[in-house]
């Protein structure tokens, strides 16, 4: 475990702004995509679309659900990052406790893990 990097106020503010902007973009995208329906209702709506090709509809539904699940996970990560930013735990890997490099945070401000731990997590999930 390394010593926690101290982000100065302008960097913290810029990262918070980036997180909030991405959150707003995702929420708008999800609302437009699902038209405000719940995940279950949206999946049902995709299946019920008029088409003679049931296998294609099922494939479309799986792609659609994967897309919205990815957006929901990103929103959850943004929420956690904002909480961590409020409690000075932001920028510290949730798995190993090492600092997440500033360059990574600037590219992906919702990053909760250092690159090495993210690769392990993706390997376990994928």
N, C-alpha and C positions, 0 to 999 in steps of 0.2 A: 504494500500500500504506500502510495506517495503522499506528499504533503499537498493539500488542496490548493489549486491555483486560485489566486484572487483575481476576479474579473472586476475591472474598474466600472464605475457607474455608467459612463457612456456605452461601454460594451454590453453591460447587463441590460441597459435600456434598449439598445439596438436588437439584442437577441430576444428580449421580451416582445418587442414590436414585430419581429419576424415570426415568432410563435403565434401571436394573436392574429396576424394577417393570414398565416397559413390555416389557422383554425377557422377563420371566417370564410376563406375560400373553400375549404372542405365542407363546411356546413352548407354553404350555398350550393355546391356541386351535388351533395347528397340529397338535398331537398329537391333540386331540379330533377335529378335522376330518379328518385323514388316518388316524387310528387307528394311528399309528406307522409307516405304510407309506412307502416312498420315493416321490418325485415320480412316477416312471415307473409303479410299481405302483399308486399311487392313481389315476392317469389311466386305467390299464387297468381298475381296479375300477369306476370311474364308467362306462366304456364297456360293461362286462359286465353292468351292472345290468339286471334283467329288465324289458323294456319293448318294446312293438311299434313304438315311434317312434324309429327310429335317428337321424334328423336332430335330434330334440330331445335325445337323449343326447349327440350330438356337440356341440351348443350348450352343454349343461350342463357337459360336460367342459372346453370352452374357458373358460367363466366360472369354473369351479372352479380351473383352472390359473392363470388371471389372478389370482384371489384369493390362492392360495398363493404365487405368484411375488411378488406385492406384499408379502405378509408376510415372505417370505424376504429381499427387498430391504431392508425396514425393519429386520429383524434384523441384516443386514450393516451398515447405516448406524449402528445402535446400537453394534455392535462397534467400528466405526471411531471413533465418538464417544468411547467409553470408552477406547480406546487413546490418542486425542488428549488426553483429560482427564488421563491418566496422564503424558503427556509435554509438558504445558503448551502444546499446539498447539490445544486445544479453544477454540472460539469464534472461530476464524479461518477465513475462507472458503477452501476448498481450491482454488478457481479463481483468485480475484483477490487473495487475501491480506488483504482488508479484515476488520475486526472484524464479527462477526455480532452485531447488537443483542441485548442481554440480553432484551428483551421477546420476541424471536423464539425465543431459546433456552428461555425459560420455557414457551412454548407448544409448541415442538417441540425438545426437548433433543437429539435426534439430528440436527438440522440441520447439514449439512456446508458449506452455501453461504449466502452472503448472499441476500437476496430477489431482487436483480437477476440474479445468476448462476443462481439456482434457476429463475427464469423462462426464462432462455436455455436451460438444460439441459432443462427440460420441453418447451420448444418444439422442441428438437432430437430429443427422444425420442418426442414425441407427434405 
